[in-house]
Amino acid sequence: MQDNKINISYAKALFMLAGETGEQDAVAEEMRLVSQVCHSSRELCAVFRNPEIKAVKKAAIVSDIFGTQVGRTTMAFINFVVRKKRSVNLGGIAEAYLDRYRDSRGIVLSQLTTAVPIDDDVKEAASTLIADYTHKQVELCTKTDPAIIGGLAMEFDNTMYDARISTRLAKLRQEFAKNVYESKL
C-alpha cells in the first residue's frame, strides 16, 4: 500500500541530500527513470509487494536493474529505501521527488492528449500557451488516445482544458435524451 506522507518524507530527504551534494538535476533524471520502471513493470511491483522476498534479494534485484543507470547517491538512496522495507513506495517516492524538483525550479507538468500523434510545432505551441498562462517553464507529456475521436485535452496545474470531440458528442447525447419538446395538444 502506498502512503503519500511516506513518499513525500523520503522524497524530501533525497531532495535535501541531492541539494547538499549539488546533484538535484542528475537525481531528477534518475528518479524519472525509476518512476518509469516502477510504473511500467508489473513484475517488479509484485516483487516489491511480496513480503516473503527478503530485503537483501530485493536490493540485489534493484541493483541489477538500476546499478549502471543511476549515480551513487540515487543507488544508495534506493538501497536505503529497500532496507527500510519501503520498496513498494519507490515509484511514489520518485514521483514525489519530481514534484518537489519541479516546484523548486518553477516547472509545471502538463499532459496533452490527442487522437493522433502530433508534430513538434504543435507541442511547442501548446507549451508556449501554457507557459504564457502559468508564467512557468513547461514539461509537456503527450499521449495519443484514439477514443477521444478528435480535438485535444490539456491538463496542467489542476486545470483541464477539454476540447475533445468525444466530450462534445456525450453532451449532445445528454441533450437529446432530455426530450424538451412538449406537445401543445
N, C-alpha and C positions, 0 to 999 in steps of 0.2 A: 504494500500500500504506500502510495506517495503522500508525503506530508509537506505542504508548501512551506511551513515555517522551517522545517529541517533543510529543505532545498535552499531557501533564502539565507539561512545562517551559514551553511557550508560555502555557498557562493560568495557571501560577504567576506568570509575568511580567506578564500582563494583570491578574491579581488584585492584585498589588503596586502596579501603576500606578493602578488604579482606587481602591485604598486611599489612595494619596497624594493623589489629586485629590478624594476623597470621593464617588466615583461608583459604588461597588460595587453598590448596589441597581439603579441605572439600567442599568449594564453587564450585570447578571444578566438583566434583562428582555430586553435586546437580544441577548444570547447565546442566550436561549431561542428568539428569532425566528430567529437564524442557524442554530441546530441544526435547527429545524423545516424551514426552507427546504432546508438541505443534505441532510436525510434524506428529504425528500419529492420532490425534483426529480431524476429520473434524468438529465435533460439537463444540468443543472448539474454533476452528478458526472462525466458524460462529458467535459465541457469541462475540469474540473479535472484529470482523469486524462490528457488528451491532451497529450503533450509538444510537439506541433507548434504548439499555440496559445501565442503569446508571453505573457509575464507582463504586458505592457502591455495586451494585449487582454483578458486575464483580469481585470485591475484595472478596466478600463472596464466589463466585464460586472457585476462585483461592485458597482461604484459605481452602476450603473443599478438593480440590484436593491435594495441596502440604503441608498443615498445619502440618501434622505429619511426613512428609518425608524429610523436609528440616530444616535447622537450623534457628536461629533467624535472622542472618544477611541476609541470602538469602530471607527469608519470608518478612522482612522489605523492601528489595530492590524490590521484586516483587510487593508488595503493592504500593510502590512509583511509579513504572512504570505504574501501573493501574491507580493511582490517576492522573498522568500526561497525561492520555489518550493515552498511547503508548502500550497498551496491545497487539495490533496487531503485535508489533515488538518483543514481548517477546521471541519467538523462535529464531529470528535472533540475538537478544542480547545475548542469551545463546550461540549460535554458535560463535559469535564474542569473547565472553569471553573465550571460549575453545581454539580458535585460539591464542589469546593473552597468555593464560596459556601455551599452547604447545610451543610457541616461547620462552617464558621465561625459560622453562625447557629443551629446546633442544630436543623436541619430534617432530617427523614427523608423520603425519597421512597418512596411506596407506590403499588403498582399493584393495582387492584381490577378483576377480570374477572368479568362476569356474563353469563348467557344473554340477558337482556333489559335494556333501559335502566332505570336506577334513578333514583329521585327524590332530591331534596336531603336529605330526612330520613335516608335510608339512608346517603348519603355522609357526613353529619355523624356518624351513629352509628359508622360504620366509622372515621372519623378520630379520634373520641373514644376508641375501643377501642385503636387503635394508639398514640395519644398517652399513654394510661394505661400501656400496656405498655413503651414505649420512653422515656418521660419527655422527649420531644422534640416540637417542632412537627411537623405532618404536612403534606406536599404530596401530595395524593391525585390520582392519574390514574386515570380509569376507562376501561374498554374493554368493548365488547359482542362476545361470541363465541357465536353460536348452537350451535356444535359441542359446547359443554360441557353442553348439554341443560337443565341447571338447577343451582342451587346457586351457589357462587362460589369464586374463587381469589384470595387476598390475598398479595401479596409485599411485604416491607419488610426492611431491614437483614439481608440474606442469610437471611431466614426466609420460608418459604412455608406458608400455611395453605390446604390443599386440601380443599374440601368440594364438589367438582364431582360431579354425577351421572354424568358420563361416566367419571370415575376409578373410582367405585364399581362401575359396570357392567363395566369392564375387569377389576377384581379378581374379580368374580363369575365372569366367563368363565374366568379362570385357574383358579379353584377347581373349576369344573365340568369343566374339561379334565383335571384330575389323576386323576379317577376313583378315588377312595379306597375304593370298595366292593370287598370281597373276598368271593368266593363261598366258602361253607363246605362245599361238596360234595366 
